[in-house]
Amino acid sequence: MTAQELTRDSTWINGPQFLWERDLPLSHEEPDLTIDQHDPELKGVQAFSALTQNNSSGFELDRFDAFSNWLRLKRAVALCLRFKSILRVRRARDQTSYKSIKIEELEKAEGAILKVVQGDAFGNEIRILMSLESPIDRKGIKKRNDALKQTNALFRLDPYIDENGILRVGGRLRQSNFPDCVKHPVILPRNSHISKLIIVHFHDKVANIKGRSYTIGVQFSLITVFG
């Protein structure tokens, strides 16, 4: 083919003939969108699904294992909760994110950590307690304990969930004048990394002041290690 023939009759340069017509032909035929499963050009796709446990706090328990200090862990979680609240209300360039952590923020962080640990170790027991109404008489307490007996011996601690969603020890001390942390210690699993961090924290805090006996008294007025 000569250069003149190429420029005069070539579809590569001029395009298809129907593009030069004033009225384009319309087709009313439905296109065939059927996919041939045996088409060698068809790529196979694998889909994976994962079932995760609902965690309202958004924290993963495994992340806590990277911390070797209870106070540092609480500070880190407090900062996460602060940034979470900032993103929730969409406040751009909020200067509060650079301020010192308040005591109230540390208390919220502590509650969030405890709920994550308890949800992992005592998830079934917590669901049972939440499904039952708060027992106000012996009959209600017996119904709750009978339901817990089907899981493990946690019922011996007369457990209940406080207003912050934390699992605590019940019992007759609720009628005493002791502080709530003494009357109703938090229940934590024995082999939990968080339990060890809390024990070490209080040991280092008071061991040099009152000795070992006082340390044990303080730490177990705050937690009850179970399991």
SEMISE-435608 format. One record per residue: y, x, z of N, C-alpha, C in turn; residue in one letter. Coordinates in steps of 0.05 Angstrom, whole numbers, plus 5000, padded with zeros to 4 digits. Layout:
# SEMISE-435608
YXZYXZYXZA...
END
This chain:
# SEMISE-435608
497650175000500050005000502550185000M504350114982506850274980508750185002T510850345004512950285024514350025017A514849974991516149734982514449484989Q511849504984510149284990509949235020E510049445035509949415064512349265075L514749325065517249195075517548915064T516248855041516548595029514548385038R512048465041509948275047508548325075D509548515090508148575115508748375137S506648275149506948095172507848245197T507448505198508248665220511348675223W512648655200515548675200516848395200I515748215184516947955180515947745200N513647795212512447595229510947385214G509647195228508246985214510146795199P509046665179510746505161511946265176Q510546145196511545895208514145945225F514546205232517046265246519546235229L519146245203521446235185521945945176W520245755184520745475178522645345197E524145145188526145015204524744845226R522744695219521244525238518544655243D518144725268515644855275513444645277L511144705267508944505269508044475298P507544225306506644165333503744095333L502344205352499444145355498943975379S497443765376496743575397493943635409H492743845401490143905411490244045438E488543955456488444075483487044355481E488244555493486944815492484344825508P482444975500479945005514480245215535D480245125560480645305583477945365597L475745305585473145355597472645655598T471745745622471146035625468146075624I467346255606464546315603463746515625D461946435642461146605665459746855656Q458746855631457247095620459047265603H461647215604463547375588463647655600D463047865584463048135594465848235602P467948095592470648175600471548055626E469847875637470547735662469747915686L471747955703471348125727470347955750K468448065765467447925789469347965812G469747755828471547765851469947695876V470247855897468947805923471047715943Q470447495956472247385977470947416004A472647506023471647546051473347366069F471947266089473347096109472547206137S474447176156474047276183474847056202A473347026223473946826244475046976268L477446906275478847036298479246836320T479246936345479746766368482746716371Q483446466376486246396379487446536403N489546676398490946816419493946756417N494846596435497646506433499646726437S498846936452500747156458501147336433S499147346416499347516393498547806398G497647876422496848156429493848186426F493048426417490248486415489448666439E487248596451486348736476485849036470L484849096447484149376441486649546440D488949436434491449586433492149696461R491349556482492149636509490649896517F488449956504486850186512488250446506D490350436489491850686483493750766506A494050596526495850656548494250756572F495350956585494151066609495851016634S497950856631499750796654500450506653N500150366676500650086677503550016672W505350166682508250106678509050146649L508050356637508650406608507650186591R505250086597504149856582505849616585L506749556609508449316613511149346598K512249586598514749626584514349586554R512149686543511649656515511249366507A509749216523509448936518512048776521V513648856541516248726545518048766521A518048996509519649046485518548876462L515948856459514848696438515648396441C515548306466516348026471519347986465L520948186471523848166466524348146436R523048326420523448316391522348066379F520147966391519047716382520947476385K522347476408524347266413526747296394S527447546388529747586370529047486342I526647546332525747456306525447156305L524747036327524246746327526946596323R529046696334531646566331533246686308V532146896295533347026272536147126277R536447266299539047386305539147666294R540747706274541047966260542748146277A541948406278543448606292544048536321R542048436335542348356362542448606380D544648636395544948876411543248876436Q542148636443540548626467537948776464T537148836439534648986435534849266445S537249376449537649646458538249666488Y538349456502538949456530536449526547K536949596572534649656589532949406594S530449456600528549236605529149126633I529348856634529848726659527248676674K527548616700525248556717523848306707I525448106698524247856688522547906664E523448096647521848156623519248296630E519348466650516848606659514948396671L515948196685514147996697512847826675E514447766654513247616631511147786617K511748036614509848216601507248236617A507548256643505148276660503448026657E504747786657503247536653501847526626G503247626605502047626578499547806577A499748036590497448226590495148106605I495647986629493547876645492147646630L493647486616492447256601490647356578K491447576565489847686544487147786555V487347936578484948036590483047816600V484247616613482647396623481447226600Q482947196579481947036557479547176543G479547436544477247586532474847576550D475247606576473047626595472047356605A473947166609473246906620474046676602F473846706576474746506558473346236561G470746236565469245996568469945856594N470246006616471045886642473845766641E475645896627478345796625478345536610I476745516588476645266573475545036590R473545096607472444896625474544796645I476044986657478044916676480344756664L481044826640483244676626482344406617M479744366613478744106604478543906627S478444016652478243846675480943806688L481343576700483843526715483843686740E486243746751486543896776485143746798S483143866812481743716833483543686857P483643436867485243386891483543296914I480943276910479143196932476543346929D474743316948472143456947470543376923R470643126914469143036891470143186866K472743216864473743356840473043646840G473143766864472444056866469544096859I467743906869464943936863464343906833K465743726820465443686791466243946776K468344066785469244316772467244546777R466344576801464444786807461744746793N460844496791458344446776458644526747D460944476735461344556707461444856705A462544996725462745286723460045416729L458345286745455645396751454045436727K454545286706453045306681453745566666Q455945696674456745936660456046186676T457146226700456446456717457346386745N457446596762458046566790461046566796A462746526776465546526780466446296798L464846076799465545846815465745916845F464446136854464546206882467446276891R469046356872471846426878473646176878L472545946873474145696872476545736854D476145816829478345896811480045656802P482445716795484245516783486245666766Y487545516748489645626730492345546740I494045736745496745676756498545576734D501045526742502945406723503745596700E503045846703503646046682501146096664N498945956669496645986653494846226661G495146316686493646546696491446456714I489046566711486746496728486946636755L486846476776487146576803484846476822R484646606844482746526865483946296881V482246096886483145866902482445906931G481245706944480345726971482245616992G481445647017482945517039485545667045R485845907035488346047041490745917030L490345727012492745587001494245437022R493045387045494445247067495945437085Q495645697081496845897098499745947090S501146117105503846187100504146457086N501946567076502046817062503446787035F504447007023505546986996503346896976P504246786954502246676935500446896924D501547146920499847356910497647436929C498047376955495947436975494047196977V495046956976493346726978491646686954K492746746930491346686905491446936887H489747136892489647376876488847306847P489747476829489047446801486147546797V484647406781481847486776481747656750I480647896753480448076730477548186729L476648246705473948366702473748646714P471448716724471148976738471449206719R470349196696470249426678472549426658N474549266663476849256644478549496647S479649596625481549816625484049746641H484849496638487249396652486849396682I484449316691483849326720484149606731S483149796716483250076725486150176726K487750096706490550176706492050066730L491549816737492949696760492149826786I489549886789488650016814489850286817I489850446795491050716796494050696801V495350496790498250466794498950426823H497550246837498150186865497150416883F495050546875494150776890496151006890H497251056866499351266864501951186878D502350926879504850826890504950846920K502750796934502850776963500950976977V499351126962497351296975498751506992A501051606983502351816998503951707022N504051447025505551327046503751227069I501851067062500150937082497251017082K496351157062493651237061491951047045G489351107043487550957026487150677035R486850627061486350357071488550167063S491050257065493350087057493350037027Y492550237012492450206983490549996975T488149996986486149786980487249506987I488549487010489649237019491749127000G493449306990495549216972494449136945V492649306933491749246906490048996905Q488448936926486848706925488248456936F490748486944492448246949493648156923S493348316902494448246876492248176856L489948306858487748256839485148226853I483348086841480548076850478848166827T477548386829475948486807473248346809V472448236786470048066786468348146762F465748116766463848166743462148416748G
END
